[in-house]
Amino acid sequence: MFAQFFGGYLLNKKLVTAEDLTQAFEDKKNTRMRLGVLAINAGLMTAEQVEHVNITQQSVDKRFGDLAVDLGYITSEQVDKLLSQQPTEYLLLGQTLVNNGVLTNAEFEKAINDYKTDNSLTDSDLEGNKSDNLTKLVSEFYHLEKANNAKVLSDYVTMLFKNIIRFIDGDFTPLEAVVVREFDANCLVKQRITGSYEAVTCVTADEDVYAEFAKRFAGEAMGDVSGFVHETVGEFLNVVNGLFAVNESNENGAELTMTPQESVVNSKVSFQNPAYCIPVVFGFGEVDFIVSAQ
């Protein structure tokens, strides 16, 4: 999930475009991690030093690591350690953006350091999917700490993104959220969560994107938007909400139930309380996820 939010960070900073990220997420499937980016991320080499090694390689027939050692930028032990590391998704994304000419090594160096500083993240935080770190990152990205029921919203959105990656696609970019009281929906499914507290959750998109989202979840073509498409998107929402309810019960003792899903087509949907509309851009289009908790 850190790769997706790193992409969102780059987009918010206007260092990349949505099109750049869509292409990079596709290309990173075939990206080979380079030692220079690993060294920059680890703080062992600067972008300037990496560029110097790259340029020197044009006239010296040596591998990057051997040449970096010869130039005194890094030790053999450090090279071995970097080469033994499993490349993380956010570094693969950064490497792909550099490969595609979207970022220079210097721009990547500044961006990844700023990203870590702004979110108080260490390299160990960015490895794996530690729940506390993910929730903190989600909360800060969307400024949920300022909302009523901040922890509920942060936990819910974290669960949402985990299941988007699990069931739909990991190659997406989260955009900044907007707070709404009403939403003009083309195709939308919603479900209420009731019990220890009240919440409203929705998934909405334009018709063709909505159908593709349903196809990704079901694993089969849907055709035109129909009752079955709405049921499929509704089932995705029900899965997310069900897992969230189980976690809330286990961790916080909250007793929650879900109402039956409701479908809306070409209509305005109103919310009694402020709702966070979270746009997510996939390769097949934008899907909006809306959540309001009282």
N, C-alpha and C positions, 0 to 999 in steps of 0.2 A: 504493500500500500504506500510505502514511502516514495516509490518511483512516481506514482500518480500525483501525490501531493507536491513532490519536487517539481514536476511538470507544471502544476497549477501555480506554484510559486514563481517559476520562470515566466509564465504567462502574465501573472499579475504585475511583475516587474517590467513587462514589455520587452523582455530579452528574446522572446520567441513569439511566434504566432500560433493560433490554434492549428493551422495547416501544417506548420513545422512539427508540432507535437504528434499530430495524427500520422504523418509520414514517419517520424522517428519511432513511434511505438510499433509500426509495421516493420521497419528496417531493423530494429534492435533484435528481432528474432534470429537474425543472421550476423549479428555483430560479435566480433572477437575482442575481448577486453585487452587493452594495451597497457603495458607496464607504466607508461608515462602518466596516464590518468590515475592509476592506482597510487603512484608515488605522490601526485598532487593531492589526492584525497587524504592520504596518510600524513601529509605535511612534511614529507621527506625531501621533496623537490619543489621548486617553484615552476611556474609556467615558463618563465624565461629559460630556466635550465633545461626543461624538457624540449623546448624549441631548439636550443643549442645542440642537444644530442641529435634531434631529428635532422637538423641541417648537416651536422658532421657526418651522419650516416650516409649522406650522399657522396662522400669522398672516402669513407673508411668502411671497409667490409667487416663490420662487427654488429652483433646483436645489441639492441638498445641497452639491456642491463649491463653487459660487459663494457660498453663504451661509457655509460654513466659512472661505472666504478673507476675506469681509467681516468676520467675527468675529475674524479674526487667529489662527485655530487652525492654518492650513496655508497654503502658498503656491500660486499658480496652477501653477507648475512641478511641485510635488509632486502636485497633482491630476492633471495631464496624465500624469505618470509612473505613478500608480496606475491610471488608466483604461486605460493601454496594456498593463497586465499581464494575462496569461492566468490566470484564477482557478484555483487548485489544488483538488483534490478535498477536501482536509481543510478548506479554508476554506469551500467550498460546504456541507460537512457542518455546520460551525459556524454558517454563515448560516442554514441550514435549521432548526437547533435553536433559534436566536433567533427566526426567523419563527414557529415552532410554539409559542413561549412556554415552551419547556423551559428555556432559559437566557436571562438578561438580557445586555445588552451588557457589563455589569461582570463578570458571572460568566464570560462568554466570554473577556474580556480576561485575567482571572486564570488561567483554565484553559490558554489557549494559551501564556501566558508561563511558567507552571509546567511545562507539557509540554516546552517547548524547554529550559528550565533543567535539569529532571530528566534529560533525555536528551542534554544537551550538543549541541543542534541549533541551527543557524542557519537563516535563511530560505532560503539557497542549498542547504543540506542537504535541505530539505523540497521542493525542486523536482525533478521527475523521479523516476527510480528508480535512483539511484546505488547500486551493489551494496554497497560498503563501509558506507555509511550504513544501508542496509536491514538488513544482517547485524548491525550494532551495535545497532540498534533492537530487532530480534528477540531477540538475546541478552539485552539488559537487561530487556525485557518479561517474558521467561520465566525470567530468572535462570540462564541456561545457562552463564554463566561459571564457575559453581560445580560444574558437572558434569564427570565424566570424558569425555574426547573432546569438550570444549566447542566447539572450532572445527568439528568434524565435525557436531555437532548443530545449531549455529547456521547453517552453510552449508546443511544439509539442510532445515531448517524454512523458511529464506528461499526456497529453490527450491520447496518445497511451496506456500507462499503465492503466489508468482508464478504458478504453474500453476493454483491455485484461481481466481485472478482471470482468467487467460487462458481456462480451459476450463469453469468452472462459473458463477461470479458474483462481481462485485466488491462487491456489497452485503451484507457480512457483518461480524460483530463477533467478534474473537478474545477468548476468555475466558482467565483465568489457568490455567496448566497444573497438573496434580497428578502426583506420581510414584507409579507403581503397580508391583506385582509380579504382579498377576492382574487380569483384567477379565471381568465377566459380559457376554457379547456376545449381542445379539439377532441381528443380521446383521453379519458381519465378513469382510473379506478381508485376508490377510496375505502378505507376501513377504519373504524373507531376502536380504540383501546379503552376499556373501562375498568374500574375497580379502585385500587388505592389512589389512582389519579386518572385524569381523562386526557386522551390524546387523539388527534386525527392525523392519519397518514395517507398519502396519495402518490401514485405514479401517473405521469401524464406526458404526452408527446403528440406530435403530428401523426396523422394516420399511418403513413408508410414506415416511420420510425417505430411507432407503437407496435406494428405488426412484426417488424424485425426483432424488436425486444422480446416479444412473445415467442418468436421462432428460436431465439438463442436459448431461452429458458426451457422450452419444450424439446428442443433438439430436432425439430422438424418444421417444414414450411407451413405457413398459416394461410397464405392467400390474402384476400381482402379482409379488412377488419370485420369481424363478426362476433357473435356471442361467444364463440370458442376462444377467440383472441382475448376478449375481455376477461374470460374465466382464467386464461393462462396467466395474464399479467396479474390478475387478482390473486392467483395461487402463489406467485412469487412474493407479493406483498404479505400474504398470509404466512408464508414460511418465515420471512424476516421478522414479522411481528410475533410469531409463535416462539421463535428462538429468543427474541428479546424478552418476552414474558417469562420464559423459563429461567433466563439469567437473572432477571429482576427478582424472581422468587427465591432463587438459590443464594444470591449475594446480598439482597436488601430486604428480603421478607415481604416484598410487594405482591399482592394478589391481583392479577390482571386477567381479563378475558377479552376476546375479540368479537365484534359484531360481524354479521355477514358482509361481504364486500358489495359495494355499489358501483355501477358503471355510469359514466356521464359522457355524452357526445354533444359537441357544439353547444355548450352552455356555460354560464358563469357559475363558479363555485365560490361560496362565501365561507369565511372562517370566523367563529365567535371571538377567538383570541389571535394575536399575531402569529403568523405561520412563517417558518423558514422555507423558502423555495430554493432548492439546491440544484442548479443545472449541472449536468454531466455530459460531456461531449465524447461520443464513441466514434469509431470510424464510419458507422452507418447513420449518424445524426445525433441530435441532442435530446436527452430525456431529462425531465424535471421531476425531482423527488420533493415532496412537500410534507413537512411535519410541524404540528402545533401541539404543545403540551401545556396543560393548565395546572 
